[in-house]
């Protein structure tokens, strides 16, 4: 999937789930619009890089068997992913979330 691809998932009740982008005007669908943050990309001064954190306190991590996973930073079976570039962290965040829509 390229960065320009957008996934819209429409539930049987008409609810649309997607990663927000300014390229799609959600108002065109009509009805009530509710937007929730799926994660945050933040600079971590201790680690010296960008991390992806989810609202429930999990981080984007790597697992040898499963690839990218959301896990607690104290989970010893995974390692926390840290990016030197914010854009690289955003790209990983998008890849992870789009795969789970």
N, C-alpha and C positions, 0 to 999 in steps of 0.2 A: 504494500500500500504506500502510495506517495504522500508527501506532506500536504498536497493539494486535495487529497481525497477527504470527503466528509461523510460520516456515517450518521444516518438518522434512523432510529428505531421507533416505530409507531406501534404502541400496544393496542390490543383489541378495544380498549375503552377510549382510544384516540389520543392518549398521552404520548408525547414525543420526547424521546431521550436522545441527547446528542452532546458532544463537546462543543462548547460555545465558540463561535467564530463570528467576526464582523461580516464575513462573506455571505452569511445566510441571515436574512431578516426574519426573525422568529415571529414578528407581528403578522407576517403574511399568513400564518396558520390560523389566526383569529383566536378568540378565547383568552383565557387567563394565562399569563406567562410567569413562571417561577424559575429562577435561576439559582442554583446552589453550587458552591465551590466544592470540587471533588478533591482538590489537593492544593498545596502551596509549594512554590519553589522559593527557597530562602537561602541566603548566604550563611554558612556556619563558620564563624571565625576560628573556633577550636579546631575544626577539621581542615580549614583553609580551602573550602570549596562549596559548591551549591548542592543542596539536598532537596528531595521531594518528600513532603510530609502530608499525611492524610489527617482529616479532622479527628479521627479516633486515636491519634498518637502513633500510628504505625508509619514507617518510612518505606520508600522504594529501596528494596534490597535485591541481592542476587543470590540464587540458590543453584548449586552445581547441577541438580537434576531438573528443576522446574524453570530455570531462567529468572526473569524479573518477578518478584513477589512483593507483597506488602507485609511487613513484619515489624515487630518491636525491635528497637535498636539494641536490646539486651539479648535477643535470640541468638544463641551461639551456633545455630545450624546455617546461618546466612551471614553475608557481609553487607554492610551499609554501602550503597552506591553514592559516590561523591564525584561531582563534575567540576572541572576547572572553568568551564564556560556555562553561563546561564542558559544560552540557547541550546546547548547539548542537553542540559537538565530538562528544559521544556520539551525538547523532542522526545526524550525518553518517557516523560510524563504522558505525552500525547499517545505514544505507541502503546504504553501499558494500559491506559484508560480506554482507548479505542478497541483494543482486543477484548475488553470486558463489557462492552455495550450490549 
